[in-house]
Amino acid sequence: MPAADLESRLRAAFPDAEIVITDLAGDGDHYKAKIVSEVFRGLPRVRQHQLVNKALADVLGGVLHALALETAAPAD
C-alpha cells in the first residue's frame, strides 16, 4: 500500500487530524502513523487505536502488513 493511500484513508476517517506517515522498512507495507486529532480527546490510548484500526480494517493484515500507531489529542 503506498503511503499516500494510507494517508488518504486516515484523512477521510480523521479530517481534522495532523498526520505523519513514516515508511519503516522501505517496502510499502510497514508504516508508522502519527495521528493528532480532536476525536481522540478524553479517550484512552487503546480506544484511540481501535478507532484507527476500524478505519483501516479492510487492509490491515493484508495489503497493509504492519502499522505502528502514535495517537494523541492536540495540545491546548
PDB file of N, CA, C and O in Angstrom:
ATOM      1  N   MET A   1       0.849  -1.170   0.000  1.00  0.00           N
ATOM      2  CA  MET A   1       0.000   0.000   0.000  1.00  0.00           C
ATOM      3  C   MET A   1       0.893   1.231   0.000  1.00  0.00           C
ATOM      4  O   MET A   1       1.717   1.388   0.901  1.00  0.00           O
ATOM      5  N   PRO A   2       0.754   2.090  -0.967  1.00  0.00           N
ATOM      6  CA  PRO A   2       1.539   3.331  -0.980  1.00  0.00           C
ATOM      7  C   PRO A   2       1.201   4.222   0.226  1.00  0.00           C
ATOM      8  O   PRO A   2       0.061   4.251   0.690  1.00  0.00           O
ATOM      9  N   ALA A   3       2.191   4.928   0.711  1.00  0.00           N
ATOM     10  CA  ALA A   3       1.997   5.816   1.864  1.00  0.00           C
ATOM     11  C   ALA A   3       0.900   6.843   1.592  1.00  0.00           C
ATOM     12  O   ALA A   3       0.140   7.194   2.495  1.00  0.00           O
ATOM     13  N   ALA A   4       0.815   7.322   0.357  1.00  0.00           N
ATOM     14  CA  ALA A   4      -0.213   8.315   0.011  1.00  0.00           C
ATOM     15  C   ALA A   4      -1.616   7.735   0.174  1.00  0.00           C
ATOM     16  O   ALA A   4      -2.530   8.443   0.598  1.00  0.00           O
ATOM     17  N   ASP A   5      -1.797   6.457  -0.157  1.00  0.00           N
ATOM     18  CA  ASP A   5      -3.104   5.813   0.016  1.00  0.00           C
ATOM     19  C   ASP A   5      -3.447   5.668   1.494  1.00  0.00           C
ATOM     20  O   ASP A   5      -4.586   5.900   1.901  1.00  0.00           O
ATOM     21  N   LEU A   6      -2.463   5.286   2.286  1.00  0.00           N
ATOM     22  CA  LEU A   6      -2.671   5.171   3.726  1.00  0.00           C
ATOM     23  C   LEU A   6      -3.063   6.518   4.314  1.00  0.00           C
ATOM     24  O   LEU A   6      -4.018   6.615   5.086  1.00  0.00           O
ATOM     25  N   GLU A   7      -2.322   7.555   3.945  1.00  0.00           N
ATOM     26  CA  GLU A   7      -2.632   8.893   4.455  1.00  0.00           C
ATOM     27  C   GLU A   7      -4.018   9.340   4.015  1.00  0.00           C
ATOM     28  O   GLU A   7      -4.751   9.934   4.805  1.00  0.00           O
ATOM     29  N   SER A   8      -4.385   9.071   2.787  1.00  0.00           N
ATOM     30  CA  SER A   8      -5.702   9.446   2.278  1.00  0.00           C
ATOM     31  C   SER A   8      -6.819   8.771   3.072  1.00  0.00           C
ATOM     32  O   SER A   8      -7.819   9.407   3.405  1.00  0.00           O
ATOM     33  N   ARG A   9      -6.650   7.500   3.370  1.00  0.00           N
ATOM     34  CA  ARG A   9      -7.651   6.781   4.162  1.00  0.00           C
ATOM     35  C   ARG A   9      -7.765   7.368   5.568  1.00  0.00           C
ATOM     36  O   ARG A   9      -8.866   7.525   6.095  1.00  0.00           O
ATOM     37  N   LEU A  10      -6.628   7.688   6.165  1.00  0.00           N
ATOM     38  CA  LEU A  10      -6.646   8.264   7.505  1.00  0.00           C
ATOM     39  C   LEU A  10      -7.254   9.659   7.497  1.00  0.00           C
ATOM     40  O   LEU A  10      -7.971  10.021   8.431  1.00  0.00           O
ATOM     41  N   ARG A  11      -6.985  10.445   6.469  1.00  0.00           N
ATOM     42  CA  ARG A  11      -7.581  11.787   6.382  1.00  0.00           C
ATOM     43  C   ARG A  11      -9.093  11.710   6.206  1.00  0.00           C
ATOM     44  O   ARG A  11      -9.823  12.557   6.722  1.00  0.00           O
ATOM     45  N   ALA A  12      -9.561  10.710   5.486  1.00  0.00           N
ATOM     46  CA  ALA A  12     -11.009  10.530   5.325  1.00  0.00           C
ATOM     47  C   ALA A  12     -11.663  10.196   6.662  1.00  0.00           C
ATOM     48  O   ALA A  12     -12.767  10.658   6.948  1.00  0.00           O
ATOM     49  N   ALA A  13     -10.986   9.397   7.476  1.00  0.00           N
ATOM     50  CA  ALA A  13     -11.533   8.990   8.773  1.00  0.00           C
ATOM     51  C   ALA A  13     -11.379  10.059   9.842  1.00  0.00           C
ATOM     52  O   ALA A  13     -12.211  10.169  10.742  1.00  0.00           O
ATOM     53  N   PHE A  14     -10.304  10.854   9.743  1.00  0.00           N
ATOM     54  CA  PHE A  14      -9.986  11.878  10.743  1.00  0.00           C
ATOM     55  C   PHE A  14      -9.662  13.190  10.025  1.00  0.00           C
ATOM     56  O   PHE A  14      -8.498  13.581   9.947  1.00  0.00           O
ATOM     57  N   PRO A  15     -10.689  13.871   9.500  1.00  0.00           N
ATOM     58  CA  PRO A  15     -10.459  15.045   8.643  1.00  0.00           C
ATOM     59  C   PRO A  15      -9.717  16.196   9.316  1.00  0.00           C
ATOM     60  O   PRO A  15      -9.048  16.974   8.636  1.00  0.00           O
ATOM     61  N   ASP A  16      -9.822  16.316  10.632  1.00  0.00           N
ATOM     62  CA  ASP A  16      -9.175  17.422  11.336  1.00  0.00           C
ATOM     63  C   ASP A  16      -7.731  17.116  11.728  1.00  0.00           C
ATOM     64  O   ASP A  16      -7.038  17.976  12.269  1.00  0.00           O
ATOM     65  N   ALA A  17      -7.285  15.908  11.460  1.00  0.00           N
ATOM     66  CA  ALA A  17      -6.033  15.414  12.030  1.00  0.00           C
ATOM     67  C   ALA A  17      -4.778  15.963  11.368  1.00  0.00           C
ATOM     68  O   ALA A  17      -4.755  16.298  10.183  1.00  0.00           O
ATOM     69  N   GLU A  18      -3.734  16.038  12.191  1.00  0.00           N
ATOM     70  CA  GLU A  18      -2.366  16.192  11.696  1.00  0.00           C
ATOM     71  C   GLU A  18      -1.854  14.765  11.568  1.00  0.00           C
ATOM     72  O   GLU A  18      -1.883  14.009  12.540  1.00  0.00           O
ATOM     73  N   ILE A  19      -1.387  14.387  10.385  1.00  0.00           N
ATOM     74  CA  ILE A  19      -0.977  13.010  10.138  1.00  0.00           C
ATOM     75  C   ILE A  19       0.428  12.993   9.548  1.00  0.00           C
ATOM     76  O   ILE A  19       0.727  13.718   8.599  1.00  0.00           O
ATOM     77  N   VAL A  20       1.277  12.159  10.120  1.00  0.00           N
ATOM     78  CA  VAL A  20       2.631  11.954   9.597  1.00  0.00           C
ATOM     79  C   VAL A  20       2.803  10.452   9.404  1.00  0.00           C
ATOM     80  O   VAL A  20       2.653   9.672  10.344  1.00  0.00           O
ATOM     81  N   ILE A  21       3.119  10.059   8.175  1.00  0.00           N
ATOM     82  CA  ILE A  21       3.342   8.653   7.845  1.00  0.00           C
ATOM     83  C   ILE A  21       4.836   8.433   7.640  1.00  0.00           C
ATOM     84  O   ILE A  21       5.487   9.192   6.921  1.00  0.00           O
ATOM     85  N   THR A  22       5.378   7.396   8.271  1.00  0.00           N
ATOM     86  CA  THR A  22       6.784   7.024   8.108  1.00  0.00           C
ATOM     87  C   THR A  22       6.846   5.584   7.614  1.00  0.00           C
ATOM     88  O   THR A  22       6.261   4.686   8.220  1.00  0.00           O
ATOM     89  N   ASP A  23       7.560   5.367   6.504  1.00  0.00           N
ATOM     90  CA  ASP A  23       7.767   4.016   5.985  1.00  0.00           C
ATOM     91  C   ASP A  23       8.923   3.410   6.773  1.00  0.00           C
ATOM     92  O   ASP A  23      10.061   3.863   6.649  1.00  0.00           O
ATOM     93  N   LEU A  24       8.645   2.399   7.576  1.00  0.00           N
ATOM     94  CA  LEU A  24       9.637   1.843   8.492  1.00  0.00           C
ATOM     95  C   LEU A  24      10.639   0.904   7.826  1.00  0.00           C
ATOM     96  O   LEU A  24      11.766   0.769   8.302  1.00  0.00           O
ATOM     97  N   ALA A  25      10.243   0.258   6.737  1.00  0.00           N
ATOM     98  CA  ALA A  25      11.113  -0.756   6.140  1.00  0.00           C
ATOM     99  C   ALA A  25      11.434  -0.493   4.670  1.00  0.00           C
ATOM    100  O   ALA A  25      12.227  -1.218   4.069  1.00  0.00           O
ATOM    101  N   GLY A  26      10.821   0.541   4.089  1.00  0.00           N
ATOM    102  CA  GLY A  26      11.052   0.833   2.686  1.00  0.00           C
ATOM    103  C   GLY A  26      10.382  -0.151   1.741  1.00  0.00           C
ATOM    104  O   GLY A  26      10.696  -0.191   0.552  1.00  0.00           O
ATOM    105  N   ASP A  27       9.453  -0.949   2.275  1.00  0.00           N
ATOM    106  CA  ASP A  27       8.807  -1.974   1.456  1.00  0.00           C
ATOM    107  C   ASP A  27       7.337  -1.688   1.152  1.00  0.00           C
ATOM    108  O   ASP A  27       6.679  -2.489   0.489  1.00  0.00           O
ATOM    109  N   GLY A  28       6.819  -0.559   1.629  1.00  0.00           N
ATOM    110  CA  GLY A  28       5.444  -0.188   1.322  1.00  0.00           C
ATOM    111  C   GLY A  28       4.380  -0.936   2.099  1.00  0.00           C
ATOM    112  O   GLY A  28       3.198  -0.823   1.775  1.00  0.00           O
ATOM    113  N   ASP A  29       4.761  -1.697   3.113  1.00  0.00           N
ATOM    114  CA  ASP A  29       3.716  -2.318   3.927  1.00  0.00           C
ATOM    115  C   ASP A  29       4.044  -2.378   5.421  1.00  0.00           C
ATOM    116  O   ASP A  29       3.386  -3.093   6.177  1.00  0.00           O
ATOM    117  N   HIS A  30       5.056  -1.629   5.839  1.00  0.00           N
ATOM    118  CA  HIS A  30       5.382  -1.474   7.264  1.00  0.00           C
ATOM    119  C   HIS A  30       5.492   0.028   7.544  1.00  0.00           C
ATOM    120  O   HIS A  30       6.468   0.669   7.154  1.00  0.00           O
ATOM    121  N   TYR A  31       4.494   0.574   8.213  1.00  0.00           N
ATOM    122  CA  TYR A  31       4.438   2.014   8.432  1.00  0.00           C
ATOM    123  C   TYR A  31       4.277   2.356   9.909  1.00  0.00           C
ATOM    124  O   TYR A  31       3.874   1.532  10.730  1.00  0.00           O
ATOM    125  N   LYS A  32       4.605   3.592  10.202  1.00  0.00           N
ATOM    126  CA  LYS A  32       4.249   4.218  11.472  1.00  0.00           C
ATOM    127  C   LYS A  32       3.367   5.401  11.110  1.00  0.00           C
ATOM    128  O   LYS A  32       3.680   6.161  10.194  1.00  0.00           O
ATOM    129  N   ALA A  33       2.274   5.553  11.826  1.00  0.00           N
ATOM    130  CA  ALA A  33       1.382   6.691  11.612  1.00  0.00           C
ATOM    131  C   ALA A  33       1.260   7.468  12.916  1.00  0.00           C
ATOM    132  O   ALA A  33       0.883   6.917  13.951  1.00  0.00           O
ATOM    133  N   LYS A  34       1.579   8.739  12.852  1.00  0.00           N
ATOM    134  CA  LYS A  34       1.347   9.646  13.979  1.00  0.00           C
ATOM    135  C   LYS A  34       0.109  10.456  13.616  1.00  0.00           C
ATOM    136  O   LYS A  34       0.087  11.158  12.605  1.00  0.00           O
ATOM    137  N   ILE A  35      -0.922  10.352  14.453  1.00  0.00           N
ATOM    138  CA  ILE A  35      -2.200  10.998  14.178  1.00  0.00           C
ATOM    139  C   ILE A  35      -2.587  11.825  15.396  1.00  0.00           C
ATOM    140  O   ILE A  35      -2.734  11.295  16.497  1.00  0.00           O
ATOM    141  N   VAL A  36      -2.747  13.109  15.191  1.00  0.00           N
ATOM    142  CA  VAL A  36      -3.176  14.009  16.258  1.00  0.00           C
ATOM    143  C   VAL A  36      -4.538  14.560  15.841  1.00  0.00           C
ATOM    144  O   VAL A  36      -4.653  15.287  14.854  1.00  0.00           O
ATOM    145  N   SER A  37      -5.564  14.200  16.608  1.00  0.00           N
ATOM    146  CA  SER A  37      -6.932  14.578  16.245  1.00  0.00           C
ATOM    147  C   SER A  37      -7.743  14.900  17.491  1.00  0.00           C
ATOM    148  O   SER A  37      -7.562  14.289  18.544  1.00  0.00           O
ATOM    149  N   GLU A  38      -8.626  15.855  17.356  1.00  0.00           N
ATOM    150  CA  GLU A  38      -9.543  16.214  18.432  1.00  0.00           C
ATOM    151  C   GLU A  38     -10.448  15.036  18.788  1.00  0.00           C
ATOM    152  O   GLU A  38     -10.918  14.937  19.921  1.00  0.00           O
ATOM    153  N   VAL A  39     -10.691  14.154  17.841  1.00  0.00           N
ATOM    154  CA  VAL A  39     -11.524  12.970  18.078  1.00  0.00           C
ATOM    155  C   VAL A  39     -10.994  12.139  19.245  1.00  0.00           C
ATOM    156  O   VAL A  39     -11.763  11.475  19.940  1.00  0.00           O
ATOM    157  N   PHE A  40      -9.691  12.180  19.454  1.00  0.00           N
ATOM    158  CA  PHE A  40      -9.065  11.353  20.484  1.00  0.00           C
ATOM    159  C   PHE A  40      -9.125  11.960  21.885  1.00  0.00           C
ATOM    160  O   PHE A  40      -8.778  11.294  22.860  1.00  0.00           O
ATOM    161  N   ARG A  41      -9.560  13.215  21.995  1.00  0.00           N
ATOM    162  CA  ARG A  41      -9.569  13.883  23.302  1.00  0.00           C
ATOM    163  C   ARG A  41     -10.417  13.106  24.308  1.00  0.00           C
ATOM    164  O   ARG A  41     -11.576  12.781  24.052  1.00  0.00           O
ATOM    165  N   GLY A  42      -9.810  12.820  25.449  1.00  0.00           N
ATOM    166  CA  GLY A  42     -10.508  12.154  26.539  1.00  0.00           C
ATOM    167  C   GLY A  42     -10.595  10.639  26.405  1.00  0.00           C
ATOM    168  O   GLY A  42     -11.097   9.964  27.304  1.00  0.00           O
ATOM    169  N   LEU A  43     -10.111  10.104  25.294  1.00  0.00           N
ATOM    170  CA  LEU A  43     -10.174   8.655  25.098  1.00  0.00           C
ATOM    171  C   LEU A  43      -8.871   8.000  25.540  1.00  0.00           C
ATOM    172  O   LEU A  43      -7.794   8.563  25.342  1.00  0.00           O
ATOM    173  N   PRO A  44      -8.963   6.820  26.133  1.00  0.00           N
ATOM    174  CA  PRO A  44      -7.730   6.103  26.450  1.00  0.00           C
ATOM    175  C   PRO A  44      -7.033   5.684  25.149  1.00  0.00           C
ATOM    176  O   PRO A  44      -7.667   5.547  24.102  1.00  0.00           O
ATOM    177  N   ARG A  45      -5.742   5.489  25.241  1.00  0.00           N
ATOM    178  CA  ARG A  45      -4.948   5.171  24.052  1.00  0.00           C
ATOM    179  C   ARG A  45      -5.472   3.934  23.317  1.00  0.00           C
ATOM    180  O   ARG A  45      -5.490   3.906  22.086  1.00  0.00           O
ATOM    181  N   VAL A  46      -5.893   2.920  24.059  1.00  0.00           N
ATOM    182  CA  VAL A  46      -6.392   1.710  23.403  1.00  0.00           C
ATOM    183  C   VAL A  46      -7.625   2.017  22.554  1.00  0.00           C
ATOM    184  O   VAL A  46      -7.783   1.454  21.471  1.00  0.00           O
ATOM    185  N   ARG A  47      -8.486   2.889  23.026  1.00  0.00           N
ATOM    186  CA  ARG A  47      -9.689   3.268  22.253  1.00  0.00           C
ATOM    187  C   ARG A  47      -9.291   4.091  21.024  1.00  0.00           C
ATOM    188  O   ARG A  47      -9.876   3.931  19.953  1.00  0.00           O
ATOM    189  N   GLN A  48      -8.299   4.968  21.178  1.00  0.00           N
ATOM    190  CA  GLN A  48      -7.808   5.742  20.038  1.00  0.00           C
ATOM    191  C   GLN A  48      -7.327   4.800  18.941  1.00  0.00           C
ATOM    192  O   GLN A  48      -7.647   4.982  17.766  1.00  0.00           O
ATOM    193  N   HIS A  49      -6.557   3.793  19.338  1.00  0.00           N
ATOM    194  CA  HIS A  49      -6.010   2.841  18.370  1.00  0.00           C
ATOM    195  C   HIS A  49      -7.117   1.992  17.746  1.00  0.00           C
ATOM    196  O   HIS A  49      -7.035   1.636  16.570  1.00  0.00           O
ATOM    197  N   GLN A  50      -8.137   1.670  18.514  1.00  0.00           N
ATOM    198  CA  GLN A  50      -9.272   0.921  17.967  1.00  0.00           C
ATOM    199  C   GLN A  50      -9.970   1.717  16.871  1.00  0.00           C
ATOM    200  O   GLN A  50     -10.395   1.146  15.866  1.00  0.00           O
ATOM    201  N   LEU A  51     -10.091   3.026  17.054  1.00  0.00           N
ATOM    202  CA  LEU A  51     -10.718   3.867  16.025  1.00  0.00           C
ATOM    203  C   LEU A  51      -9.907   3.863  14.734  1.00  0.00           C
ATOM    204  O   LEU A  51     -10.468   3.805  13.640  1.00  0.00           O
ATOM    205  N   VAL A  52      -8.594   3.926  14.867  1.00  0.00           N
ATOM    206  CA  VAL A  52      -7.730   3.879  13.684  1.00  0.00           C
ATOM    207  C   VAL A  52      -7.837   2.512  13.015  1.00  0.00           C
ATOM    208  O   VAL A  52      -7.987   2.421  11.797  1.00  0.00           O
ATOM    209  N   ASN A  53      -7.759   1.457  13.812  1.00  0.00           N
ATOM    210  CA  ASN A  53      -7.855   0.107  13.252  1.00  0.00           C
ATOM    211  C   ASN A  53      -9.183  -0.113  12.535  1.00  0.00           C
ATOM    212  O   ASN A  53      -9.224  -0.779  11.501  1.00  0.00           O
ATOM    213  N   LYS A  54     -10.255   0.434  13.068  1.00  0.00           N
ATOM    214  CA  LYS A  54     -11.570   0.311  12.428  1.00  0.00           C
ATOM    215  C   LYS A  54     -11.563   1.001  11.066  1.00  0.00           C
ATOM    216  O   LYS A  54     -12.133   0.486  10.104  1.00  0.00           O
ATOM    217  N   ALA A  55     -10.923   2.155  10.986  1.00  0.00           N
ATOM    218  CA  ALA A  55     -10.866   2.903   9.721  1.00  0.00           C
ATOM    219  C   ALA A  55     -10.065   2.156   8.654  1.00  0.00           C
ATOM    220  O   ALA A  55     -10.260   2.378   7.459  1.00  0.00           O
ATOM    221  N   LEU A  56      -9.168   1.274   9.086  1.00  0.00           N
ATOM    222  CA  LEU A  56      -8.298   0.554   8.152  1.00  0.00           C
ATOM    223  C   LEU A  56      -8.572  -0.954   8.146  1.00  0.00           C
ATOM    224  O   LEU A  56      -7.762  -1.726   7.633  1.00  0.00           O
ATOM    225  N   ALA A  57      -9.686  -1.370   8.701  1.00  0.00           N
ATOM    226  CA  ALA A  57      -9.962  -2.797   8.905  1.00  0.00           C
ATOM    227  C   ALA A  57      -9.856  -3.623   7.629  1.00  0.00           C
ATOM    228  O   ALA A  57      -9.426  -4.775   7.678  1.00  0.00           O
ATOM    229  N   ASP A  58     -10.237  -3.062   6.499  1.00  0.00           N
ATOM    230  CA  ASP A  58     -10.240  -3.847   5.259  1.00  0.00           C
ATOM    231  C   ASP A  58      -8.848  -4.063   4.668  1.00  0.00           C
ATOM    232  O   ASP A  58      -8.695  -4.870   3.751  1.00  0.00           O
ATOM    233  N   VAL A  59      -7.831  -3.359   5.171  1.00  0.00           N
ATOM    234  CA  VAL A  59      -6.479  -3.519   4.625  1.00  0.00           C
ATOM    235  C   VAL A  59      -5.464  -4.018   5.656  1.00  0.00           C
ATOM    236  O   VAL A  59      -4.402  -4.516   5.281  1.00  0.00           O
ATOM    237  N   LEU A  60      -5.776  -3.891   6.940  1.00  0.00           N
ATOM    238  CA  LEU A  60      -4.850  -4.353   7.970  1.00  0.00           C
ATOM    239  C   LEU A  60      -4.668  -5.868   7.899  1.00  0.00           C
ATOM    240  O   LEU A  60      -5.635  -6.622   7.800  1.00  0.00           O
ATOM    241  N   GLY A  61      -3.425  -6.287   7.952  1.00  0.00           N
ATOM    242  CA  GLY A  61      -3.131  -7.703   7.885  1.00  0.00           C
ATOM    243  C   GLY A  61      -3.137  -8.258   6.474  1.00  0.00           C
ATOM    244  O   GLY A  61      -2.846  -9.436   6.266  1.00  0.00           O
ATOM    245  N   GLY A  62      -3.466  -7.422   5.508  1.00  0.00           N
ATOM    246  CA  GLY A  62      -3.453  -7.828   4.105  1.00  0.00           C
ATOM    247  C   GLY A  62      -2.480  -6.950   3.350  1.00  0.00           C
ATOM    248  O   GLY A  62      -1.265  -7.121   3.450  1.00  0.00           O
ATOM    249  N   VAL A  63      -3.020  -6.010   2.593  1.00  0.00           N
ATOM    250  CA  VAL A  63      -2.195  -5.061   1.848  1.00  0.00           C
ATOM    251  C   VAL A  63      -1.286  -4.276   2.780  1.00  0.00           C
ATOM    252  O   VAL A  63      -0.141  -3.973   2.443  1.00  0.00           O
ATOM    253  N   LEU A  64      -1.804  -3.955   3.941  1.00  0.00           N
ATOM    254  CA  LEU A  64      -1.031  -3.242   4.965  1.00  0.00           C
ATOM    255  C   LEU A  64      -0.619  -4.258   6.028  1.00  0.00           C
ATOM    256  O   LEU A  64      -1.425  -4.650   6.872  1.00  0.00           O
ATOM    257  N   HIS A  65       0.626  -4.674   5.975  1.00  0.00           N
ATOM    258  CA  HIS A  65       1.098  -5.758   6.835  1.00  0.00           C
ATOM    259  C   HIS A  65       1.288  -5.324   8.289  1.00  0.00           C
ATOM    260  O   HIS A  65       0.912  -6.052   9.208  1.00  0.00           O
ATOM    261  N   ALA A  66       1.873  -4.134   8.502  1.00  0.00           N
ATOM    262  CA  ALA A  66       2.164  -3.696   9.867  1.00  0.00           C
ATOM    263  C   ALA A  66       2.019  -2.186   9.977  1.00  0.00           C
ATOM    264  O   ALA A  66       2.445  -1.433   9.101  1.00  0.00           O
ATOM    265  N   LEU A  67       1.404  -1.763  11.081  1.00  0.00           N
ATOM    266  CA  LEU A  67       1.207  -0.337  11.314  1.00  0.00           C
ATOM    267  C   LEU A  67       1.436  -0.033  12.786  1.00  0.00           C
ATOM    268  O   LEU A  67       0.679  -0.483  13.646  1.00  0.00           O
ATOM    269  N   ALA A  68       2.480   0.731  13.070  1.00  0.00           N
ATOM    270  CA  ALA A  68       2.722   1.224  14.423  1.00  0.00           C
ATOM    271  C   ALA A  68       1.963   2.535  14.570  1.00  0.00           C
ATOM    272  O   ALA A  68       1.983   3.373  13.668  1.00  0.00           O
ATOM    273  N   LEU A  69       1.301   2.711  15.693  1.00  0.00           N
ATOM    274  CA  LEU A  69       0.473   3.906  15.878  1.00  0.00           C
ATOM    275  C   LEU A  69       0.986   4.772  17.015  1.00  0.00           C
ATOM    276  O   LEU A  69       1.417   4.283  18.059  1.00  0.00           O
ATOM    277  N   GLU A  70       0.924   6.066  16.777  1.00  0.00           N
ATOM    278  CA  GLU A  70       1.125   7.072  17.821  1.00  0.00           C
ATOM    279  C   GLU A  70      -0.049   8.017  17.673  1.00  0.00           C
ATOM    280  O   GLU A  70      -0.155   8.730  16.675  1.00  0.00           O
ATOM    281  N   THR A  71      -0.931   8.029  18.658  1.00  0.00           N
ATOM    282  CA  THR A  71      -2.130   8.858  18.584  1.00  0.00           C
ATOM    283  C   THR A  71      -2.192   9.795  19.782  1.00  0.00           C
ATOM    284  O   THR A  71      -1.671   9.498  20.858  1.00  0.00           O
ATOM    285  N   ALA A  72      -2.841  10.931  19.568  1.00  0.00           N
ATOM    286  CA  ALA A  72      -2.997  11.913  20.646  1.00  0.00           C
ATOM    287  C   ALA A  72      -4.030  12.958  20.252  1.00  0.00           C
ATOM    288  O   ALA A  72      -4.346  13.137  19.076  1.00  0.00           O
ATOM    289  N   ALA A  73      -4.544  13.637  21.259  1.00  0.00           N
ATOM    290  CA  ALA A  73      -5.372  14.818  21.021  1.00  0.00           C
ATOM    291  C   ALA A  73      -4.413  16.013  20.910  1.00  0.00           C
ATOM    292  O   ALA A  73      -3.302  15.964  21.437  1.00  0.00           O
ATOM    293  N   PRO A  74      -4.838  17.077  20.230  1.00  0.00           N
ATOM    294  CA  PRO A  74      -3.977  18.262  20.131  1.00  0.00           C
ATOM    295  C   PRO A  74      -3.689  18.860  21.502  1.00  0.00           C
ATOM    296  O   PRO A  74      -4.531  18.814  22.398  1.00  0.00           O
ATOM    297  N   ALA A  75      -2.509  19.413  21.656  1.00  0.00           N
ATOM    298  CA  ALA A  75      -2.164  20.112  22.894  1.00  0.00           C
ATOM    299  C   ALA A  75      -2.977  21.388  22.972  1.00  0.00           C
ATOM    300  O   ALA A  75      -3.242  22.028  21.955  1.00  0.00           O
ATOM    301  N   ASP A  76      -3.368  21.752  24.171  1.00  0.00           N
ATOM    302  CA  ASP A  76      -4.148  23.004  24.350  1.00  0.00           C
ATOM    303  C   ASP A  76      -3.270  24.215  24.347  1.00  0.00           C
ATOM    304  O   ASP A  76      -3.762  25.335  24.485  1.00  0.00           O
TER     305      ASP A  76
END
